[in-house]
Amino acid sequence: MTSHEPRLDHAVLASLAIAFQPRSYYRVTPLAYRSTPLGMGFGRSRFSSPDDGFKVLYLAVDLTTGMAETLIRDRFENRRRRRIGAAEIARWGVTRVSASSPLTVIDLRTTGLIRLGVPTDAGRAKAHRYGPRLSRAIHETSDADGILYGSRLTGASCCVVYDRAVPKLTAEPVTDLLQQAALAAVLGSLAVDLVMSA
């Protein structure tokens, strides 16, 4: 994949399509959107549409990955002091999302990117240069509901769901992230200290 659109081998793409039914996957979302736990907007992210042609929703297999992908990311690179204030976390909520029936997703967790002949940066790089174009090609040339991939931050499974498949999802009410019983353990696993007075 260069500056042009990726040319995907449809036979390979079909071989990467699997049935996947997420159950209680985590979505970390700003509390400002708590009334719409499955709400989506246009933005710039790993597998978002590069031209606002479709919307996507991201899910993570566990809370650690959900927080790493939204709040933590690369903010503590080369920093010995790794602290996050409670006031910041208080602006965030979490919901758990399940699918009522299996989704058809393109599995890029292992050799998928190599088999498609696209740069592995599409799924694993810090910068989101290649992923959006790959996502658009998948969206336009297949009936896939989304993409299953490994978080570059934790290695755990994440799923991006295209807007056309969101009706298959149900979400629990959004609850305050700061009130999660597992919050301290999650931050500890990421070597981040919670500061109550930011």
Secondary structure, DSSP 8 states (H G I E B T S, - for coil): --SS-----HHHHHHTEEEE---SEEEEEEGGGTT-TT------STTS-TTSSS-EEEEESSHHHHHIIIIITTTTTT-S--EEEHHHHTTEEEEEEEESS-EEEEE-SSSHHHHHT--THHHH-SS-SSHHHHHHHHHHHS---EEEEE-TTT--EEEEEEGGGGGGEEE---EEGGG-TTHHHHHHHTT-EEES--
